[in-house]
């Protein structure tokens, strides 16, 4: 079995409409909700408030309300890596973090 590159924090945080947005987060990737299907291998941006990170779709699983999308971050700058580390720390403490997919 392959070891993960970084610790993954799992937590289902909810927005005001009780719609799941972020399922898990690590310094190397994210799993979040998408209303539309994304093709495996496609590139998009994961946006967390003001932080936007380029990512590649690893999987896209259909749900009754949309899709659960796993993405691996790519071309991450040192500033983005620092910001991601801070987000993972906040998320692990239960701080709600919104994630949207663009592109």
N, CA, C and O atoms as a Tinker XYZ file with bonds, in Angstrom:
   412  protein
     1  N      0.837000   -1.174000    0.000000    73     2
     2  CA     0.000000    0.000000    0.000000    64     1     3
     3  C      0.886000    1.243000    0.000000    63     2     4     5
     4  O      1.882000    1.307000    0.721000    81     3
     5  N      0.517000    2.222000   -0.809000    73     3     6
     6  CA     1.276000    3.461000   -0.905000    64     5     7
     7  C      0.950000    4.381000    0.274000    63     6     8     9
     8  O     -0.220000    4.562000    0.612000    81     7
     9  N      1.979000    4.963000    0.900000    73     7    10
    10  CA     1.782000    5.908000    1.985000    64     9    11
    11  C      1.338000    7.247000    1.421000    63    10    12    13
    12  O      1.739000    7.634000    0.324000    81    11
    13  N      0.498000    7.959000    2.190000    73    11    14
    14  CA     0.060000    9.290000    1.778000    64    13    15
    15  C      1.224000   10.269000    1.906000    63    14    16    17
    16  O      2.077000   10.129000    2.782000    81    15
    17  N      1.243000   11.254000    1.023000    73    15    18
    18  CA     2.288000   12.270000    1.041000    64    17    19
    19  C      2.140000   13.202000    2.236000    63    18    20    21
    20  O      3.129000   13.751000    2.722000    81    19
    21  N      0.904000   13.387000    2.713000    73    19    22
    22  CA     0.683000   14.225000    3.885000    64    21    23
    23  C     -0.580000   13.766000    4.607000    63    22    24    25
    24  O     -1.418000   13.066000    4.038000    81    23
    25  N     -0.699000   14.170000    5.857000    73    23    26
    26  CA    -1.853000   13.775000    6.654000    64    25    27
    27  C     -3.128000   14.386000    6.086000    63    26    28    29
    28  O     -3.157000   15.563000    5.728000    81    27
    29  N     -4.170000   13.585000    6.007000    73    27    30
    30  CA    -5.460000   14.054000    5.516000    64    29    31
    31  C     -6.373000   14.265000    6.713000    63    30    32    33
    32  O     -6.481000   13.398000    7.580000    81    31
    33  N     -7.024000   15.405000    6.758000    73    31    34
    34  CA    -7.987000   15.723000    7.805000    64    33    35
    35  C     -9.382000   15.571000    7.219000    63    34    36    37
    36  O     -9.715000   16.229000    6.233000    81    35
    37  N    -10.203000   14.706000    7.817000    73    35    38
    38  CA   -11.559000   14.486000    7.332000    64    37    39
    39  C    -12.551000   15.142000    8.267000    63    38    40    41
    40  O    -12.467000   14.995000    9.486000    81    39
    41  N    -13.481000   15.859000    7.692000    73    39    42
    42  CA   -14.491000   16.572000    8.457000    64    41    43
    43  C    -15.546000   17.030000    7.480000    63    42    44    45
    44  O    -15.213000   17.576000    6.429000    81    43
    45  N    -16.794000   16.826000    7.793000    73    43    46
    46  CA   -17.862000   17.275000    6.912000    64    45    47
    47  C    -18.377000   18.582000    7.466000    63    46    48    49
    48  O    -19.143000   18.600000    8.430000    81    47
    49  N    -17.956000   19.686000    6.854000    73    47    50
    50  CA   -18.450000   20.967000    7.341000    64    49    51
    51  C    -19.616000   21.384000    6.455000    63    50    52    53
    52  O    -19.645000   21.072000    5.265000    81    51
    53  N    -20.559000   22.079000    7.031000    73    51    54
    54  CA   -21.782000   22.419000    6.324000    64    53    55
    55  C    -21.939000   23.921000    6.211000    63    54    56    57
    56  O    -21.570000   24.675000    7.112000    81    55
    57  N    -22.501000   24.345000    5.072000    73    55    58
    58  CA   -22.817000   25.766000    4.958000    64    57    59
    59  C    -24.241000   25.981000    5.453000    63    58    60    61
    60  O    -24.863000   25.047000    5.959000    81    59
    61  N    -24.758000   27.172000    5.318000    73    59    62
    62  CA   -26.085000   27.486000    5.835000    64    61    63
    63  C    -27.200000   26.641000    5.238000    63    62    64    65
    64  O    -28.230000   26.450000    5.886000    81    63
    65  N    -27.026000   26.130000    4.022000    73    63    66
    66  CA   -28.062000   25.344000    3.358000    64    65    67
    67  C    -27.902000   23.847000    3.637000    63    66    68    69
    68  O    -28.560000   23.024000    3.002000    81    67
    69  N    -27.039000   23.498000    4.574000    73    67    70
    70  CA   -26.752000   22.098000    4.902000    64    69    71
    71  C    -26.207000   21.317000    3.712000    63    70    72    73
    72  O    -26.415000   20.107000    3.617000    81    71
    73  N    -25.525000   21.987000    2.823000    73    71    74
    74  CA   -24.924000   21.343000    1.661000    64    73    75
    75  C    -23.454000   21.094000    1.938000    63    74    76    77
    76  O    -22.723000   22.041000    2.232000    81    75
    77  N    -22.988000   19.831000    1.855000    73    75    78
    78  CA   -21.576000   19.569000    2.128000    64    77    79
    79  C    -20.680000   20.227000    1.097000    63    78    80    81
    80  O    -20.973000   20.170000   -0.097000    81    79
    81  N    -19.619000   20.838000    1.521000    73    79    82
    82  CA   -18.696000   21.506000    0.606000    64    81    83
    83  C    -17.300000   20.899000    0.654000    63    82    84    85
    84  O    -16.662000   20.728000   -0.385000    81    83
    85  N    -16.826000   20.576000    1.840000    73    83    86
    86  CA   -15.453000   20.108000    1.992000    64    85    87
    87  C    -15.461000   18.813000    2.802000    63    86    88    89
    88  O    -15.882000   18.804000    3.959000    81    87
    89  N    -14.996000   17.719000    2.194000    73    87    90
    90  CA   -15.007000   16.419000    2.850000    64    89    91
    91  C    -13.689000   16.129000    3.554000    63    90    92    93
    92  O    -13.682000   15.673000    4.697000    81    91
    93  N    -12.572000   16.391000    2.876000    73    91    94
    94  CA   -11.271000   16.259000    3.538000    64    93    95
    95  C    -10.265000   17.164000    2.866000    63    94    96    97
    96  O    -10.454000   17.610000    1.734000    81    95
    97  N     -9.192000   17.425000    3.590000    73    95    98
    98  CA    -8.184000   18.387000    3.142000    64    97    99
    99  C     -6.816000   17.970000    3.656000    63    98   100   101
   100  O     -6.671000   17.553000    4.805000    81    99
   101  N     -5.814000   18.087000    2.792000    73    99   102
   102  CA    -4.423000   17.886000    3.208000    64   101   103
   103  C     -3.591000   18.942000    2.490000    63   102   104   105
   104  O     -4.114000   19.726000    1.699000    81   103
   105  N     -2.303000   18.955000    2.771000    73   103   106
   106  CA    -1.421000   19.910000    2.094000    64   105   107
   107  C     -1.225000   19.559000    0.621000    63   106   108   109
   108  O     -0.737000   20.383000   -0.152000    81   107
   109  N     -1.602000   18.342000    0.228000    73   107   110
   110  CA    -1.384000   17.905000   -1.154000    64   109   111
   111  C     -2.662000   17.749000   -1.966000    63   110   112   113
   112  O     -2.596000   17.548000   -3.179000    81   111
   113  N     -3.831000   17.838000   -1.320000    73   111   114
   114  CA    -5.057000   17.672000   -2.076000    64   113   115
   115  C     -6.306000   17.933000   -1.263000    63   114   116   117
   116  O     -6.255000   18.205000   -0.064000    81   115
   117  N     -7.445000   17.839000   -1.965000    73   115   118
   118  CA    -8.728000   18.142000   -1.351000    64   117   119
   119  C     -9.798000   17.235000   -1.939000    63   118   120   121
   120  O     -9.692000   16.782000   -3.079000    81   119
   121  N    -10.816000   16.982000   -1.152000    73   119   122
   122  CA   -12.012000   16.299000   -1.639000    64   121   123
   123  C    -13.177000   17.203000   -1.270000    63   122   124   125
   124  O    -13.401000   17.499000   -0.096000    81   123
   125  N    -13.922000   17.642000   -2.289000    73   123   126
   126  CA   -15.011000   18.568000   -2.032000    64   125   127
   127  C    -16.202000   18.288000   -2.944000    63   126   128   129
   128  O    -16.122000   17.469000   -3.859000    81   127
   129  N    -17.284000   18.971000   -2.682000    73   127   130
   130  CA   -18.519000   18.826000   -3.428000    64   129   131
   131  C    -18.479000   19.668000   -4.695000    63   130   132   133
   132  O    -17.939000   20.775000   -4.704000    81   131
   133  N    -19.057000   19.129000   -5.765000    73   131   134
   134  CA   -19.228000   19.879000   -7.007000    64   133   135
   135  C    -20.619000   19.593000   -7.551000    63   134   136   137
   136  O    -21.082000   18.453000   -7.517000    81   135
   137  N    -21.278000   20.616000   -8.048000    73   135   138
   138  CA   -22.594000   20.429000   -8.648000    64   137   139
   139  C    -22.480000   19.789000  -10.029000    63   138   140   141
   140  O    -23.433000   19.186000  -10.523000    81   139
   141  N    -21.302000   19.927000  -10.648000    73   139   142
   142  CA   -21.143000   19.362000  -11.995000    64   141   143
   143  C    -20.036000   18.317000  -12.027000    63   142   144   145
   144  O    -19.123000   18.328000  -11.201000    81   143
   145  N    -20.137000   17.424000  -12.987000    73   143   146
   146  CA   -19.166000   16.346000  -13.157000    64   145   147
   147  C    -17.870000   16.901000  -13.740000    63   146   148   149
   148  O    -17.885000   17.717000  -14.662000    81   147
   149  N    -16.749000   16.443000  -13.186000    73   147   150
   150  CA   -15.435000   16.812000  -13.707000    64   149   151
   151  C    -14.736000   15.531000  -14.158000    63   150   152   153
   152  O    -14.806000   14.507000  -13.478000    81   151
   153  N    -14.071000   15.592000  -15.289000    73   151   154
   154  CA   -13.392000   14.427000  -15.840000    64   153   155
   155  C    -12.076000   14.162000  -15.117000    63   154   156   157
   156  O    -11.331000   15.089000  -14.801000    81   155
   157  N    -11.801000   12.887000  -14.859000    73   155   158
   158  CA   -10.534000   12.486000  -14.256000    64   157   159
   159  C     -9.400000   12.982000  -15.151000    63   158   160   161
   160  O     -9.443000   12.806000  -16.369000    81   159
   161  N     -8.387000   13.600000  -14.548000    73   159   162
   162  CA    -7.243000   14.124000  -15.278000    64   161   163
   163  C     -7.382000   15.582000  -15.669000    63   162   164   165
   164  O     -6.398000   16.213000  -16.056000    81   163
   165  N     -8.594000   16.132000  -15.576000    73   163   166
   166  CA    -8.812000   17.539000  -15.925000    64   165   167
   167  C     -8.161000   18.450000  -14.886000    63   166   168   169
   168  O     -8.009000   18.076000  -13.722000    81   167
   169  N     -7.782000   19.639000  -15.319000    73   167   170
   170  CA    -7.210000   20.632000  -14.419000    64   169   171
   171  C     -8.261000   21.687000  -14.095000    63   170   172   173
   172  O     -9.053000   22.073000  -14.954000    81   171
   173  N     -8.259000   22.141000  -12.865000    73   171   174
   174  CA    -9.175000   23.174000  -12.389000    64   173   175
   175  C     -8.471000   23.908000  -11.251000    63   174   176   177
   176  O     -7.310000   23.638000  -10.945000    81   175
   177  N     -9.181000   24.823000  -10.642000    73   175   178
   178  CA    -8.653000   25.526000   -9.481000    64   177   179
   179  C     -9.549000   25.268000   -8.283000    63   178   180   181
   180  O    -10.774000   25.350000   -8.376000    81   179
   181  N     -8.926000   24.957000   -7.168000    73   179   182
   182  CA    -9.644000   24.847000   -5.901000    64   181   183
   183  C     -9.472000   26.188000   -5.201000    63   182   184   185
   184  O     -8.354000   26.668000   -5.015000    81   183
   185  N    -10.583000   26.779000   -4.819000    73   183   186
   186  CA   -10.531000   28.105000   -4.204000    64   185   187
   187  C    -11.040000   28.027000   -2.773000    63   186   188   189
   188  O    -12.148000   27.557000   -2.514000    81   187
   189  N    -10.206000   28.498000   -1.850000    73   187   190
   190  CA   -10.521000   28.560000   -0.428000    64   189   191
   191  C    -10.462000   30.023000   -0.029000    63   190   192   193
   192  O     -9.374000   30.553000    0.195000    81   191
   193  N    -11.596000   30.684000    0.064000    73   191   194
   194  CA   -11.632000   32.121000    0.336000    64   193   195
   195  C    -10.756000   32.841000   -0.691000    63   194   196   197
   196  O    -11.075000   32.793000   -1.879000    81   195
   197  N     -9.677000   33.500000   -0.294000    73   195   198
   198  CA    -8.838000   34.236000   -1.232000    64   197   199
   199  C     -7.735000   33.371000   -1.854000    63   198   200   201
   200  O     -7.086000   33.801000   -2.808000    81   199
   201  N     -7.518000   32.179000   -1.336000    73   199   202
   202  CA    -6.460000   31.297000   -1.842000    64   201   203
   203  C     -6.990000   30.445000   -2.990000    63   202   204   205
   204  O     -8.003000   29.759000   -2.849000    81   203
   205  N     -6.304000   30.495000   -4.116000    73   203   206
   206  CA    -6.664000   29.686000   -5.278000    64   205   207
   207  C     -5.460000   28.835000   -5.666000    63   206   208   209
   208  O     -4.357000   29.353000   -5.837000    81   207
   209  N     -5.678000   27.509000   -5.805000    73   207   210
   210  CA    -4.589000   26.576000   -6.076000    64   209   211
   211  C     -4.960000   25.706000   -7.277000    63   210   212   213
   212  O     -6.067000   25.174000   -7.349000    81   211
   213  N     -4.029000   25.569000   -8.214000    73   211   214
   214  CA    -4.249000   24.702000   -9.369000    64   213   215
   215  C     -4.260000   23.255000   -8.893000    63   214   216   217
   216  O     -3.454000   22.860000   -8.050000    81   215
   217  N     -5.194000   22.460000   -9.452000    73   215   218
   218  CA    -5.326000   21.069000   -9.033000    64   217   219
   219  C     -5.764000   20.202000  -10.210000    63   218   220   221
   220  O     -6.351000   20.684000  -11.179000    81   219
   221  N     -5.459000   18.908000  -10.097000    73   219   222
   222  CA    -5.866000   17.940000  -11.110000    64   221   223
   223  C     -6.876000   16.976000  -10.494000    63   222   224   225
   224  O     -6.688000   16.498000   -9.375000    81   223
   225  N     -7.942000   16.697000  -11.230000    73   223   226
   226  CA    -8.987000   15.802000  -10.762000    64   225   227
   227  C     -8.458000   14.370000  -10.725000    63   226   228   229
   228  O     -7.975000   13.858000  -11.735000    81   227
   229  N     -8.547000   13.730000   -9.568000    73   227   230
   230  CA    -8.115000   12.349000   -9.376000    64   229   231
   231  C     -9.316000   11.413000   -9.493000    63   230   232   233
   232  O     -9.202000   10.317000  -10.043000    81   231
   233  N    -10.463000   11.842000   -8.977000    73   231   234
   234  CA   -11.689000   11.064000   -9.127000    64   233   235
   235  C    -12.899000   11.982000   -9.002000    63   234   236   237
   236  O    -12.823000   13.078000   -8.446000    81   235
   237  N    -14.016000   11.499000   -9.537000    73   235   238
   238  CA   -15.278000   12.224000   -9.454000    64   237   239
   239  C    -16.381000   11.185000   -9.284000    63   238   240   241
   240  O    -16.700000   10.447000  -10.216000    81   239
   241  N    -16.960000   11.133000   -8.083000    73   239   242
   242  CA   -17.983000   10.136000   -7.768000    64   241   243
   243  C    -19.352000   10.808000   -7.692000    63   242   244   245
   244  O    -19.533000   11.817000   -7.011000    81   243
   245  N    -20.298000   10.229000   -8.401000    73   243   246
   246  CA   -21.653000   10.779000   -8.385000    64   245   247
   247  C    -22.316000   10.521000   -7.045000    63   246   248   249
   248  O    -22.146000    9.459000   -6.447000    81   247
   249  N    -23.072000   11.503000   -6.582000    73   247   250
   250  CA   -23.880000   11.424000   -5.362000    64   249   251
   251  C    -25.307000   11.783000   -5.755000    63   250   252   253
   252  O    -25.549000   12.180000   -6.895000    81   251
   253  N    -26.226000   11.656000   -4.860000    73   251   254
   254  CA   -27.612000   12.006000   -5.167000    64   253   255
   255  C    -27.793000   13.513000   -5.402000    63   254   256   257
   256  O    -28.727000   13.929000   -6.087000    81   255
   257  N    -26.895000   14.328000   -4.831000    73   255   258
   258  CA   -27.018000   15.778000   -4.929000    64   257   259
   259  C    -25.933000   16.440000   -5.774000    63   258   260   261
   260  O    -25.875000   17.668000   -5.827000    81   259
   261  N    -25.085000   15.676000   -6.427000    73   259   262
   262  CA   -23.996000   16.246000   -7.227000    64   261   263
   263  C    -22.851000   15.265000   -7.313000    63   262   264   265
   264  O    -23.058000   14.085000   -7.595000    81   263
   265  N    -21.615000   15.756000   -7.066000    73   263   266
   266  CA   -20.432000   14.923000   -7.210000    64   265   267
   267  C    -19.438000   15.175000   -6.080000    63   266   268   269
   268  O    -19.279000   16.299000   -5.604000    81   267
   269  N    -18.786000   14.114000   -5.672000    73   267   270
   270  CA   -17.679000   14.180000   -4.709000    64   269   271
   271  C    -16.412000   14.122000   -5.552000    63   270   272   273
   272  O    -16.163000   13.130000   -6.238000    81   271
   273  N    -15.603000   15.192000   -5.502000    73   271   274
   274  CA   -14.440000   15.325000   -6.382000    64   273   275
   275  C    -13.156000   15.345000   -5.559000    63   274   276   277
   276  O    -13.003000   16.164000   -4.653000    81   275
   277  N    -12.238000   14.440000   -5.880000    73   275   278
   278  CA   -10.923000   14.406000   -5.257000    64   277   279
   279  C     -9.923000   15.048000   -6.200000    63   278   280   281
   280  O     -9.862000   14.706000   -7.381000    81   279
   281  N     -9.144000   15.973000   -5.679000    73   279   282
   282  CA    -8.185000   16.711000   -6.503000    64   281   283
   283  C     -6.814000   16.746000   -5.829000    63   282   284   285
   284  O     -6.713000   16.852000   -4.607000    81   283
   285  N     -5.774000   16.657000   -6.637000    73   283   286
   286  CA    -4.404000   16.762000   -6.143000    64   285   287
   287  C     -3.861000   18.116000   -6.577000    63   286   288   289
   288  O     -3.947000   18.486000   -7.748000    81   287
   289  N     -3.298000   18.856000   -5.614000    73   287   290
   290  CA    -2.735000   20.166000   -5.925000    64   289   291
   291  C     -1.490000   20.011000   -6.798000    63   290   292   293
   292  O     -0.743000   19.042000   -6.656000    81   291
   293  N     -1.271000   20.967000   -7.698000    73   291   294
   294  CA    -0.073000   20.951000   -8.527000    64   293   295
   295  C      0.423000   22.385000   -8.728000    63   294   296   297
   296  O     -0.341000   23.345000   -8.632000    81   295
   297  N      1.702000   22.499000   -9.004000    73   295   298
   298  CA     2.349000   23.808000   -9.210000    64   297   299
   299  C      2.076000   24.753000   -8.038000    63   298   300   301
   300  O      1.680000   25.903000   -8.231000    81   299
   301  N      2.292000   24.250000   -6.829000    73   299   302
   302  CA     2.023000   25.015000   -5.610000    64   301   303
   303  C      3.261000   25.825000   -5.229000    63   302   304   305
   304  O      4.342000   25.266000   -5.045000    81   303
   305  N      3.100000   27.128000   -5.113000    73   303   306
   306  CA     4.214000   27.994000   -4.707000    64   305   307
   307  C      4.463000   27.844000   -3.210000    63   306   308   309
   308  O      3.643000   27.266000   -2.496000    81   307
   309  N      5.572000   28.355000   -2.746000    73   307   310
   310  CA     5.885000   28.267000   -1.313000    64   309   311
   311  C      4.872000   29.057000   -0.484000    63   310   312   313
   312  O      4.519000   28.638000    0.618000    81   311
   313  N      4.402000   30.190000   -0.999000    73   311   314
   314  CA     3.380000   30.975000   -0.297000    64   313   315
   315  C      2.064000   30.212000   -0.225000    63   314   316   317
   316  O      1.395000   30.215000    0.809000    81   315
   317  N      1.691000   29.555000   -1.327000    73   315   318
   318  CA     0.469000   28.758000   -1.334000    64   317   319
   319  C      0.597000   27.575000   -0.377000    63   318   320   321
   320  O     -0.358000   27.235000    0.322000    81   319
   321  N      1.781000   26.944000   -0.344000    73   319   322
   322  CA     2.003000   25.806000    0.560000    64   321   323
   323  C      1.852000   26.237000    2.012000    63   322   324   325
   324  O      1.268000   25.514000    2.820000    81   323
   325  N      2.368000   27.394000    2.340000    73   323   326
   326  CA     2.247000   27.919000    3.704000    64   325   327
   327  C      0.774000   28.180000    4.036000    63   326   328   329
   328  O      0.306000   27.843000    5.123000    81   327
   329  N      0.048000   28.786000    3.085000    73   327   330
   330  CA    -1.374000   29.068000    3.305000    64   329   331
   331  C     -2.178000   27.771000    3.429000    63   330   332   333
   332  O     -3.095000   27.689000    4.245000    81   331
   333  N     -1.839000   26.756000    2.624000    73   331   334
   334  CA    -2.518000   25.465000    2.720000    64   333   335
   335  C     -2.272000   24.812000    4.080000    63   334   336   337
   336  O     -3.188000   24.246000    4.676000    81   335
   337  N     -1.044000   24.890000    4.564000    73   335   338
   338  CA    -0.721000   24.330000    5.885000    64   337   339
   339  C     -1.566000   24.983000    6.970000    63   338   340   341
   340  O     -2.051000   24.311000    7.881000    81   339
   341  N     -1.738000   26.296000    6.866000    73   339   342
   342  CA    -2.558000   27.024000    7.840000    64   341   343
   343  C     -4.025000   26.605000    7.736000    63   342   344   345
   344  O     -4.703000   26.465000    8.754000    81   343
   345  N     -4.525000   26.402000    6.492000    73   343   346
   346  CA    -5.902000   25.957000    6.303000    64   345   347
   347  C     -6.121000   24.559000    6.889000    63   346   348   349
   348  O     -7.127000   24.310000    7.554000    81   347
   349  N     -5.175000   23.649000    6.640000    73   347   350
   350  CA    -5.282000   22.293000    7.175000    64   349   351
   351  C     -5.327000   22.347000    8.702000    63   350   352   353
   352  O     -6.109000   21.628000    9.324000    81   351
   353  N     -4.501000   23.188000    9.303000    73   351   354
   354  CA    -4.490000   23.322000   10.757000    64   353   355
   355  C     -5.844000   23.825000   11.262000    63   354   356   357
   356  O     -6.386000   23.287000   12.228000    81   355
   357  N     -6.386000   24.851000   10.614000    73   355   358
   358  CA    -7.690000   25.387000   11.017000    64   357   359
   359  C     -8.779000   24.333000   10.851000    63   358   360   361
   360  O     -9.609000   24.139000   11.739000    81   359
   361  N     -8.767000   23.651000    9.701000    73   359   362
   362  CA    -9.774000   22.633000    9.398000    64   361   363
   363  C     -9.735000   21.505000   10.426000    63   362   364   365
   364  O    -10.774000   20.974000   10.818000    81   363
   365  N     -8.522000   21.144000   10.860000    73   363   366
   366  CA    -8.376000   20.065000   11.851000    64   365   367
   367  C     -8.938000   20.469000   13.211000    63   366   368   369
   368  O     -9.269000   19.614000   14.033000    81   367
   369  N     -9.043000   21.771000   13.440000    73   367   370
   370  CA    -9.611000   22.270000   14.700000    64   369   371
   371  C    -11.104000   22.576000   14.570000    63   370   372   373
   372  O    -11.713000   23.109000   15.497000    81   371
   373  N    -11.701000   22.232000   13.400000    73   371   374
   374  CA   -13.136000   22.415000   13.222000    64   373   375
   375  C    -13.563000   23.756000   12.673000    63   374   376   377
   376  O    -14.756000   24.060000   12.652000    81   375
   377  N    -12.612000   24.573000   12.224000    73   375   378
   378  CA   -12.962000   25.862000   11.638000    64   377   379
   379  C    -13.574000   25.619000   10.260000    63   378   380   381
   380  O    -12.946000   24.965000    9.427000    81   379
   381  N    -14.778000   26.122000    9.993000    73   379   382
   382  CA   -15.409000   25.917000    8.688000    64   381   383
   383  C    -14.611000   26.582000    7.567000    63   382   384   385
   384  O    -14.216000   27.743000    7.674000    81   383
   385  N    -14.383000   25.838000    6.505000    73   383   386
   386  CA   -13.645000   26.343000    5.346000    64   385   387
   387  C    -14.465000   26.024000    4.106000    63   386   388   389
   388  O    -14.844000   24.875000    3.880000    81   387
   389  N    -14.735000   27.037000    3.313000    73   387   390
   390  CA   -15.473000   26.838000    2.067000    64   389   391
   391  C    -14.495000   26.515000    0.945000    63   390   392   393
   392  O    -13.398000   27.070000    0.884000    81   391
   393  N    -14.899000   25.620000    0.068000    73   391   394
   394  CA   -14.088000   25.270000   -1.085000    64   393   395
   395  C    -14.971000   25.274000   -2.323000    63   394   396   397
   396  O    -16.032000   24.649000   -2.342000    81   395
   397  N    -14.533000   25.974000   -3.346000    73   395   398
   398  CA   -15.242000   25.953000   -4.616000    64   397   399
   399  C    -14.262000   25.537000   -5.701000    63   398   400   401
   400  O    -13.054000   25.741000   -5.580000    81   399
   401  N    -14.800000   24.953000   -6.760000    73   399   402
   402  CA   -13.977000   24.528000   -7.881000    64   401   403
   403  C    -14.283000   25.448000   -9.058000    63   402   404   405
   404  O    -15.443000   25.672000   -9.405000    81   403
   405  N    -13.227000   25.973000   -9.662000    73   403   406
   406  CA   -13.376000   26.864000  -10.803000    64   405   407
   407  C    -12.610000   26.307000  -11.978000    63   406   408   409
   408  O    -11.518000   25.760000  -11.827000    81   407
   409  N    -13.197000   26.453000  -13.154000    73   407   410
   410  CA   -12.487000   26.043000  -14.374000    64   409   411
   411  C    -12.827000   24.729000  -14.910000    63   410   412
   412  O    -12.274000   24.316000  -15.929000    81   411
